[in-house]
Amino acid sequence: MSSVEIKRADDKRSFDYCMAIRILVFAGEQGYLLYDLYNELGAAEEGWENYLVWQDEKTPVATARWKMTDKETAKIGYVAVLKKYRGQGHGEAIVTHITDTLSRRSEIKKIQISSQDNTISFYEKNGYNVVGEGYFEGHIPHHKVEMILDERAA
């Protein structure tokens, strides 16, 4: 089995890998307009902490990012796994890693994710619950999922 490591993307090369994975998944596979995706990701990076899943220490295969949206709420966004590497636990690994990192911060009481409807069961399996009505991001239906950390610890 391959070794997997999750690292913060804290240099330009790693950040470029994050962007490349997102572009391949969201624009290439899902049909988001590249211009819109680039503007959303590139211009809005302030405050976001990006992570990469590395396979065998040399191949970036998945990415996700998070930021605080208010003093008690963190948002995880743009979780993406390259198609060739799906079904191998990389998505779960990065979501679990970020969730665990955030849950150790006492000020964070809630974690939210804007989930595509076809991935809701993935997040539910990982302790998140659907809240509110559905909505569209671009042409893809979404729901907000969240984890209340006080409930998780109970």
N, C-alpha and C positions, 0 to 999 in steps of 0.2 A: 504494500500500500504506500502511496505517495505521502511525503511529509507536507504538512500545511502549516503556514504561519500567518498570523494577522498582524499587520503593522500599520501604524499611523502614516499617512501619506504626507510627510512634512518637508518634502523637497520638490522642486519643479518636475523632475523626472517621474516621481511617484504620482504627483498630481496629474501629469499628462497621461499616465496609464489609467487613472480613474476616469478622466475625460474620454479616453479612447474606448474603454469598456462601455461607458454610458452611451456614447454615440453609436457603437455597434449594436447595442441592445435596443435602445429607445428609438433611434432614427432608423437604423438599418433593418431591424426586425419588426418594430411596432409601428413604423410609419410616422413618428413625430417629425415635424419639419426641422431640419438641421439648424436653420437659422433661429427658430424659436428655442430649440433645445440649448444651443450654444449661448444665447442671450440669457436664458434662465440659469444655466449652470455657471457660465463664466462671470457674468455681472453680479450674481448673487452669492458668490463664494464667501463674502465677508461674514465671519462668525461661525462658519461651518468647519467642522473637524472631519477630515476625510480618512477613510481606512481602505486598505487593500488586503485581499487574501492572496497569498503567494503559495504556489504549489512547487515543491522541490526547490525552494529558495530562489527560483529564477523566472517563474512564469506567473504573471498577475492574472488571476482568473475571476475575481469578483471584487465589487466595491460597494461601499455605502458611506453615508455621511450623517452627521448630527449637529444640531445647534440648539441653544436655549431659545424658546419663543416668548417666555416670560420668566419671572424669578423662580417658578416651581415646575415649569413644563419644558421638556426637551422633545425635539422632533427628529426622528430618523427619516432620511430621505434618499431617493435614488438608489435603492438596493438593486444591484444588477449582477448577474452571473453570466459569463460567456456561455453560449449555447452548448458547446462541446463539453463543458464541465458541470452542467446541470445534473441534478439527481445524485450528486456525490457528497452532499452535505455542506457545500461551501456557503450557500445562502443562509442556512441555519447557523453555521459557525460565525459568520460576521454579525448577524442580528443578535445572536446570543452574546457575543463578545461585547458589542456596543451596549446592549441592555444591561449586562452585568457591570460594565464600567459605569454606566449612568446610575444604576441602583446603589452603588457604593457612595454616591454623592448625597449627603443628607438633605441638601436643599431641593433636590429633585423629587417631586411627588408623583409625577405623571409623565409617561412617554407616549407620544403620538406618532402615527405613521399614516400617510395617505396611501392606502392599498388599492391596487387594481383589483377589481372584483374577482378576477380569476386566481388571485393569490391570497384571498381572505382566509381560506382554510389553513394555509401555511402559517399565517400569523396567529390564528386561533390555537393551533397546535403548539405555538411557542408562547402562549400565555396572554395574548392580546384579545380584546373584545371589540366588536363592531359598535360604533356609537353614531347616532344621527342618520340622516337621510343620505342617499347616494348622490353623486354629482359627477360631472365629467371634467377630466383634465385632458385637454385636446379632444380627441375623439374616443377616448377610452373611459368606460365607467369605473368609478372609484367609490370607496367608503373610507371614512376615518376609522382607524383601529387604535385602541389605546390600552395601556397597562397602568393601573393605579398601583404604585409601588407599596403603599401601606397594605393593600389587599394581597399582594404577592408575598409579603413577609408573613402574613397571618397563617 
